[in-house]
Amino acid sequence: DAKTTQPNSMESNEEEPVHLPCNHSTISGTDYIHWYRQLPSQGPEYVIHGLTSNVNNRMASLAIAEDRKSSTLILHRATLRDAAVYYCIPRRWGAGSYQLTFGKGTKLSVIP
Amino acid sequence: GAGVSQSPSNKVTEKGKDVELRCDPISGHTALYWYRQSLGQGLEFLIYFQGNSAPDKSGLPSDRFSAERTGGSVSTLTIQRTQQEDSAVYLCASSFASPGGETQYFGPGTRLLVL
């Protein structure tokens, strides 16, 4: 599996945008980039995923670099509920690597 | 719609007792996973069920751990003769195949404490 590098922690003010970076320089051409998050005392939660094009959903946007060696999860207006650990996970479709493996992730703190 | 549910939400047991943890996946999801997470640690894969295929049990830490999935839906994880090191949050997830890899939907977990 591709290795990922994320900052250990980040802070954001409430209602401001947050850009969470992830480096995945060893990603293969068939790996999708998934993001999950885990709120305190809760199970992990799927956020978004993409391959090459930027992706948007109701939770966030995902900006993927042209060379696919990095991506950025964008929360457009951080709320207190967004305080969580965010994990970037390259995943290969159909290769049987179905189990999720979380790295250390980025702990996001949201300041009221 | 209803998400993944797990029961009990908390379980305290004495060392040596058996425990059963239950997972109700999202209706229609063919894949079901069990993970555990110790305090401040990452996810540890335990077992994976996919449709009618034989489960992948490669993550089970010992033969005291077993799991079943009945009728392709509800799953039970059983821990026999519990030990203190079994204390953790046990998470269940279910998924449907989607382009780009399966998106897994997690339950709230069962917090197991072995005294």
Contacts between the chains, C-beta under 8 A, distances in Angstrom:
chain1	res1	chain2	res2	distance
A	32	B	99	8.0
A	32	B	100	3.6
A	32	B	101	5.2
A	34	B	100	7.5
A	34	B	101	6.5
A	34	B	103	7.6
A	42	B	108	6.3
A	42	B	109	7.6
A	43	B	4	7.9
A	43	B	91	5.0
A	43	B	93	7.5
A	43	B	106	3.4
A	43	B	107	5.7
A	43	B	108	5.5
A	43	B	109	5.1
A	44	B	43	7.2
A	44	B	91	7.5
A	44	B	93	7.8
A	44	B	104	7.7
A	44	B	106	5.0
A	45	B	106	6.8
A	46	B	103	5.0
A	46	B	104	6.6
A	46	B	105	6.6
A	49	B	100	5.2
A	49	B	101	7.1
A	49	B	103	7.0
A	50	B	100	7.4
A	51	B	100	6.1
A	91	B	100	7.2
A	91	B	101	3.7
A	92	B	101	6.8
A	93	B	99	6.7
A	93	B	100	5.6
A	93	B	101	4.9
A	98	B	31	7.1
A	98	B	33	7.7
A	98	B	48	6.2
A	98	B	50	7.8
A	98	B	101	7.9
A	98	B	102	6.0
A	99	B	33	6.8
A	99	B	35	7.9
A	99	B	45	4.1
A	99	B	48	6.5
A	99	B	59	7.3
A	100	B	33	7.9
A	100	B	35	7.5
A	100	B	43	6.0
A	100	B	45	7.6
A	100	B	93	7.8
A	100	B	104	6.1
A	101	B	42	7.5
A	101	B	43	7.1
A	101	B	45	7.7
A	102	B	42	4.6
A	102	B	43	5.2
A	103	B	42	7.5
A	104	B	42	7.7
